[in-house]
Amino acid sequence: MMQDSGRDIVICQQEKNVLIEPKDGDPNEFFAVVITHMLGRDYQRSWLKKWKEKNPNLLIIEDRVQGGLIHEDDTAIADISLYSSGQDKLPNFMGGGFARVHSSTHNSLYDDLAKELEMLPYETNFQRFVFLAKKIPTVLIYNWRPATYVIEKIASSLFGVDRCDLSDNYRKQNPGFMHEGFAIRPSPALLHSMDTILEELGEWEIQQVQCTTLFRTLLSHMGPDVREHVKPFGADTSCCYFFVQLPDVVNSRKFLASRGVITISNQTYIALDKKDEHLLHGMVLLPSLFPLRPEEISWLAKQLSDVWHVIGLKSRDIKI
C-alpha cells in the first residue's frame, strides 16, 4: 500500500487468507493498494470497499493470475486486475499478459493505459519465435517424463548434480520471464494467440477448478495429523503452482529427492517485511499434479506424510 507521498509503503499483515486492515489507517492518506493473490484463492479484503467509499481516488490494483476463478474478479474493489500468462500459468499465452480495467472512479484509466502501451516498442515475430524456441527444453522437462529422466541422468552422471541442485539451478536460469528491464508490446503473432484464447476464458476456468480438485485429492490421502501442516497458509486450494509446506526445508527436499520426488524451493513469493519471512520459509513447489495418475497422487501424498513423520511434526517452527 503506497501513501500519497509516493515514497512510503505500508505492508498489510495477513492471517491465513485474510488481509488485515492497517491499524489507524486513513484511506485518504493512501494513493494506491497493490494485492498479489496466491494459492488459487483471493484474499478476504472487504474492508477495501469501505476505504474506496471514503477515498474514491484510491487506486486498487490486483494481480489475480494465481488467485480465484477469473469470473470471481470483484469489480467493486479493484480498478485493474492483472494477469501474466507465461508457459505454466492459466491462461497460457506462452508469454505476455493482460489487464482487465473496470474502474468506476478513474474514468480515463483505460484510455490512459492504452496510450502508454501504444508508446512501447513491439516485440517482433522473430523475437517471439526465438523466445519460444528457447523454452522448448523447459516445456519438455515439465510435461514429458522421458525428457526429465534424460536431463536428470546427464546432470547426475556427467556433472555430479543431485536432484535438488538440478531443479534449483535450472529454475534460476529459466524463470519463465524476460529480463530486459523494459516493457514491450506483444508481437502480432502473440496478440493473435491472446485474442483467440481470451474468447474461451471458460475453458481456462475449468483448469483452474481442476488445480484445486487435484490438490484436495492429494490432501485427502493424508492423515489429519499431517494434512493441516502441509497446507500453506491453511489453504486447501491451489493455483497452477502446487505449493506445500515442509519442515526443515533442506532435509525435507533431500528426503523427497531420495524417493524420486523433485521439488523446487520457493522462488516465487518474497516477504516484503523480514518478520514475515518465516511464513514463506517452508514452502516448496511440487511437480505438477495434472499429468499424474490417481495412484501416483496417492503415492506422492504418502511421501509428504513420511516427511512430516520422519523429519518433522515435533521440529515444526513455522506458524501458519
C-alpha positions in Angstrom: 0.0 0.0 0.0 1.5 3.3 -1.1 0.9 6.5 0.7 0.3 9.7 -1.2 3.9 10.8 -1.0 4.9 8.1 -3.4 7.7 7.1 -1.1 6.1 5.5 1.9 4.9 1.9 1.6 2.7 0.2 4.3 2.7 -3.6 4.2 -0.6 -5.3 5.0 -0.5 -8.1 7.6 -2.4 -11.3 6.9 -3.9 -14.1 8.9 -4.2 -17.1 6.7 -6.4 -15.8 3.9 -7.5 -12.5 5.5 -5.8 -9.2 4.7 -5.8 -7.2 7.9 -6.9 -3.6 7.7 -4.0 -1.3 8.7 -4.5 -0.2 12.3 -5.4 3.5 12.4 -5.1 3.7 8.6 -6.7 6.6 6.9 -7.8 5.8 3.4 -7.3 9.5 2.3 -3.6 9.2 3.1 -3.1 6.5 0.5 -2.6 6.7 -3.2 -2.7 3.0 -4.2 -3.2 -0.5 -2.9 -1.5 -3.4 -4.7 -2.6 -7.0 -3.9 -1.0 -10.2 -5.2 -3.4 -13.1 -4.7 -2.0 -16.6 -4.3 -2.7 -20.3 -3.8 -5.8 -20.3 -6.0 -7.9 -18.0 -3.9 -8.5 -14.3 -3.5 -7.7 -12.7 -0.2 -10.6 -11.6 2.0 -10.4 -7.9 1.8 -13.9 -6.5 2.2 -12.6 -3.5 4.2 -11.2 -2.1 1.0 -14.8 -1.3 -0.2 -15.1 0.9 2.8 -11.8 2.5 2.0 -12.9 3.1 -1.6 -16.0 4.8 -0.4 -14.0 7.1 1.8 -11.4 7.8 -0.9 -12.8 7.4 -4.4 -9.4 8.3 -5.9 -7.7 5.3 -4.2 -6.3 3.1 -7.0 -6.6 -0.6 -6.3 -4.5 -3.0 -8.4 -4.8 -6.8 -8.1 -2.6 -9.5 -9.6 -5.0 -12.3 -9.9 -3.3 -14.9 -12.1 -2.7 -17.1 -9.0 -5.9 -16.1 -7.4 -9.5 -17.3 -7.6 -11.6 -18.0 -10.7 -11.4 -15.4 -13.4 -15.2 -14.6 -13.2 -14.9 -14.1 -9.4 -12.9 -10.9 -10.0 -14.6 -8.4 -7.7 -15.1 -5.3 -9.8 -16.5 -3.4 -6.8 -13.0 -3.5 -5.3 -10.3 -3.5 -8.0 -9.7 -0.8 -10.6 -7.3 -3.0 -12.5 -6.8 -6.8 -12.5 -3.6 -8.1 -13.9 -2.9 -11.5 -15.4 0.6 -12.6 -16.5 0.4 -15.5 -18.9 3.6 -17.5 -19.1 4.0 -21.1 -20.2 2.9 -22.6 -16.8 0.1 -20.2 -15.9 -3.6 -20.0 -16.6 -4.5 -18.6 -19.1 -1.4 -19.6 -21.0 -0.2 -17.5 -23.9 3.4 -18.7 -23.6 4.3 -15.1 -22.6 2.8 -11.7 -22.2 -0.1 -10.7 -20.1 -3.2 -8.6 -20.0 -5.2 -6.3 -17.7 -8.9 -6.0 -17.1 -9.8 -2.4 -16.4 -13.1 -1.9 -14.6 -12.8 1.3 -12.6 -15.9 3.3 -11.8 -13.9 6.1 -10.2 -11.0 6.6 -12.6 -12.9 7.2 -15.8 -9.9 7.8 -18.1 -7.9 4.9 -16.7 -8.4 2.6 -19.7 -7.6 5.3 -22.3 -4.5 6.4 -20.3 -3.2 2.8 -20.1 -3.8 2.2 -23.8 -2.0 5.4 -24.7 1.0 4.4 -22.6 1.1 0.9 -24.2 1.0 2.4 -27.7 4.2 4.2 -27.0 6.1 0.9 -26.2 8.2 -0.9 -28.9 6.8 -4.0 -30.4 8.3 -7.5 -30.0 8.9 -8.8 -33.5 7.6 -12.2 -34.6 11.2 -13.3 -34.9 11.9 -12.3 -31.3 8.8 -14.2 -30.3 10.0 -17.3 -32.2 13.4 -17.2 -30.6 11.9 -16.8 -27.2 9.6 -19.8 -27.7 12.4 -21.9 -29.2 14.5 -21.4 -26.0 11.5 -22.6 -24.0 11.2 -25.9 -25.7 13.5 -27.8 -23.3 11.6 -26.3 -20.3 8.2 -27.4 -21.8 9.6 -30.9 -22.4 11.1 -31.2 -18.9 7.9 -30.0 -17.3 5.5 -32.1 -19.3 7.3 -35.1 -20.8 8.7 -37.7 -18.4 11.4 -39.1 -20.7 12.9 -35.6 -21.0 13.1 -35.3 -17.3 14.8 -38.7 -16.9 17.4 -37.9 -19.6 18.2 -34.5 -18.1 18.5 -36.0 -14.6 20.8 -38.8 -15.8 23.1 -36.3 -17.7 23.3 -34.0 -14.7 24.0 -36.8 -12.3 26.4 -38.9 -14.4 28.4 -36.1 -16.0 28.3 -33.3 -13.5 27.5 -34.9 -10.2 24.5 -32.7 -9.7 21.8 -34.0 -7.4 18.1 -33.6 -7.9 17.7 -30.6 -5.6 20.5 -28.6 -7.1 19.3 -29.6 -10.6 15.9 -28.1 -10.1 17.1 -25.0 -8.3 19.8 -24.1 -10.8 17.5 -24.8 -13.8 14.8 -22.7 -12.3 17.1 -19.8 -11.6 18.4 -19.9 -15.2 15.0 -20.3 -16.7 12.5 -18.3 -14.6 10.0 -18.0 -17.4 10.1 -14.2 -17.9 12.2 -11.7 -19.7 14.9 -9.7 -18.0 15.5 -6.8 -20.5 14.3 -4.3 -17.9 11.6 -2.7 -20.0 8.1 -3.3 -21.2 7.3 -4.3 -24.8 4.1 -4.7 -26.8 3.2 -8.3 -27.8 4.2 -9.4 -31.3 1.4 -9.7 -33.8 1.6 -13.5 -33.5 1.3 -13.3 -29.7 -1.6 -10.8 -30.0 -3.4 -13.2 -32.3 -2.9 -16.0 -29.9 -4.2 -13.9 -27.0 -7.3 -12.8 -28.9 -8.1 -16.4 -29.6 -7.6 -17.6 -26.1 -9.4 -14.7 -24.4 -12.5 -15.7 -26.2 -12.6 -19.0 -24.3 -11.9 -18.0 -20.7 -14.4 -20.6 -19.5 -12.1 -23.4 -20.7 -9.3 -21.9 -18.5 -11.6 -21.7 -15.5 -12.2 -25.4 -15.9 -8.5 -25.9 -15.5 -8.4 -23.5 -12.5 -11.0 -25.7 -10.8 -9.0 -28.8 -11.6 -6.0 -27.3 -9.8 -7.9 -27.1 -6.6 -9.6 -30.5 -7.2 -6.3 -32.2 -7.7 -4.7 -30.5 -4.6 -7.6 -31.6 -2.4 -7.3 -35.1 -3.8 -3.6 -35.1 -2.7 -4.6 -33.8 0.8 -7.4 -36.5 1.1 -4.7 -39.2 1.1 -3.0 -37.8 4.2 -3.9 -38.3 7.8 -5.4 -35.3 9.8 -2.2 -35.1 11.8 -0.3 -34.1 8.7 -2.8 -32.5 6.4 -3.1 -29.2 8.3 0.6 -28.8 8.3 1.0 -29.4 4.6 -1.4 -26.7 3.6 0.4 -23.4 3.1 -1.4 -20.6 4.9 -4.2 -23.1 5.7 -5.2 -23.2 2.0 -6.9 -26.3 0.6 -7.0 -24.5 -2.8 -4.3 -24.3 -5.4 -3.3 -22.3 -8.5 -1.3 -23.9 -11.3 1.6 -24.0 -8.9 1.2 -26.8 -6.4 2.8 -25.5 -3.2 3.1 -27.3 0.1 4.6 -26.6 3.5 7.5 -28.7 4.7 9.6 -28.8 7.9 13.4 -28.2 7.7 13.2 -27.5 4.0 16.7 -28.6 3.1 16.5 -32.0 4.7 12.9 -32.5 3.6 13.7 -31.8 0.0 16.7 -34.2 0.2 14.4 -36.8 1.7 11.8 -36.5 -1.1 14.6 -36.4 -3.8 15.9 -39.7 -2.4 12.5 -41.2 -3.2 12.3 -39.7 -6.7 10.3 -36.5 -6.0 11.9 -33.4 -7.4 10.8 -30.2 -5.8 11.7 -26.5 -6.1 12.3 -24.3 -3.2 10.1 -21.2 -3.0 11.4 -18.8 -5.6 8.1 -17.2 -6.4 6.9 -15.4 -3.2 9.1 -12.9 -1.3 8.4 -11.4 2.1 8.5 -7.6 2.0 8.9 -7.5 5.7 11.6 -9.5 7.5 9.3 -10.5 10.3 7.1 -12.3 7.7 9.9 -14.4 6.2 9.1 -17.4 8.4 5.7 -17.6 6.8 7.3 -18.5 3.4 10.3 -20.4 4.6 8.8 -23.8 4.4 7.0 -23.5 1.1 8.2 -25.7 -1.8 6.8 -26.4 -5.2 5.7 -29.9 -6.1 5.7 -31.4 -9.5 2.5 -30.6 -11.5 -0.4 -32.8 -10.5 -2.0 -32.6 -13.9 -0.1 -35.4 -15.6 -0.1 -37.7 -12.5 -2.3 -40.8 -12.4 -4.6 -41.2 -9.3 -2.2 -43.9 -7.9 0.7 -41.5 -8.3 -1.0 -38.7 -6.5 -1.7 -41.2 -3.6 1.9 -42.2 -3.6 3.1 -38.6 -3.5 0.8 -37.9 -0.6 2.5 -40.8 1.3 5.9 -39.4 0.6 4.8 -36.0 2.0 3.3 -37.7 5.1 6.5 -39.6 5.6 8.5 -36.3 5.5 6.4 -35.0 8.4 6.5 -38.2 10.4 10.3 -38.7 9.9 11.6 -35.1 9.9 9.1 -33.1 11.3 6.0 -32.7 13.3 8.0 -32.2 16.5 10.5 -29.9 15.0 8.0 -27.6 13.3 8.8 -24.0 13.8 6.6 -22.3 11.1 3.4 -20.6 12.1 0.5 -20.7 9.7 
